[in-house]
Amino acid sequence: MDMTLEVIPLPVSDLDRSRDFYRDKVGFHVDIDQEVMPGMRIVQLTPPGSGCSIALGDGIWDESRGQKKPVPGSYQGLQLCVTDIRAAHAELTARGLEVSEPVEYSPQDGGTFMYFSDPDGNGWAVQEYRRRIKEPLHELLAQVKARQQES
């Protein structure tokens, strides 16, 4: 059975402010911004090139039986990957995002990061993973699936 991680609910205090932040400063695409049922507005945004989105919403946790609603700003360690961190830094700062300078923890591919927080304090890392230039994730996943089907 395949399982895909496609949506991460993100706790925020102000839907419009957060939608605008992720759309305008980080460059996410707004997929949905609507009341999906009475009293429940969902804003779903997807990073360019990603198969996983974030969902902001009034009442998301109200329907998730037994799950406690997280405090806005309590998510840390959310991570985006880019193939060129210097170019990503330039684009994000040009959009007005306060993002740290890239830090190289290791010269190996995948060892360089930069960081930012949303208006509520949810923390993000951006990792440079140059390998994705030649090996896009969606292609690797298709190859893995094809090999599994052959077995």
C-alpha positions, 0 to 999 in steps of 0.5 A: 500500500502506498502512502503519501504525505500531502498536507500538514496542518499548521497552527496559526493565529490569523489566517489572512496574515499567514496566507499572505505571508506564505504566498507573498514572502515565501512564494507558496501557491494558494490552492484553496481558500474557502469555507469548506463547511459551515464555520470551517475555512481552509487555506491550503498552500503548496511550495513550488515543485512540492507534492506536500502542502500546508493547511491553515484553517479555522477548526481543522483540529475540531474534526480530528477526534481526540487530537489536541489543537497545537498552539500557533507558533509551536511547530519547529523543524519544518523543512524545504529543500532547494537545489541552489541555496544562494539563489533561494536566499536571493529570491526570498530576501527580494520578496521581503522574507527575513531569512538567515544567511546560509550556513554550511554545516558540512561541505557534502550535498545536503549540509547547507541550511538557512532558517526563517519563521512565520509571523506566529513563530513556526520555524522552517529550515531550507536545505540545499540538496543539489542532487535534486537537479539531476534526480528530481524526487518525483522521478526517483519515486516513479522508478522505485514504484516501477521496480516494486511492481516488477518484483 
